[in-house]
Amino acid sequence: MTEHHEHETVVVERDRGSGLGTILAIVLLIALLAAGWWFLIGPGSGGRSTTPGAGDTNTTTPSEVVPSEAPASS
C-alpha cells in the first residue's frame, strides 16, 4: 500500500519596513517644497523689488537737469 502525503504551502509574510520609506518620502517632499518656495517666491528669489515699476523706467531728476542759459551776473 501506498500512503498519500499531503503537502501544504505555507506563505510567510515579512515586514520590509515600508513605514521608514514612507516617512523618508514625506520628509523629502517637504524639503523639496520648502526649497521651491525659498527660491521661487520667498526671500531667496533673487532680490526682486516689491515696488511696482521700480527700475523699469529711465527718469531724469531735477538735480540732473543742466540749465540752458548761464546765470545773469551783476
C-alpha positions, 0 to 999 in steps of 0.5 A, spaced: 500 500 500 501 506 498 500 512 503 498 519 500 502 525 503 499 531 503 503 537 502 501 544 504 504 551 502 505 555 507 506 563 505 510 567 510 509 574 510 515 579 512 515 586 514 520 590 509 519 596 513 515 600 508 513 605 514 521 608 514 520 609 506 514 612 507 516 617 512 523 618 508 518 620 502 514 625 506 520 628 509 523 629 502 517 632 499 517 637 504 524 639 503 523 639 496 517 644 497 520 648 502 526 649 497 521 651 491 518 656 495 525 659 498 527 660 491 521 661 487 517 666 491 520 667 498 526 671 500 531 667 496 528 669 489 533 673 487 532 680 490 526 682 486 523 689 488 516 689 491 515 696 488 511 696 482 515 699 476 521 700 480 527 700 475 523 699 469 523 706 467 529 711 465 527 718 469 531 724 469 531 728 476 531 735 477 538 735 480 540 732 473 537 737 469 543 742 466 540 749 465 540 752 458 542 759 459 548 761 464 546 765 470 545 773 469 551 776 473 551 783 476 
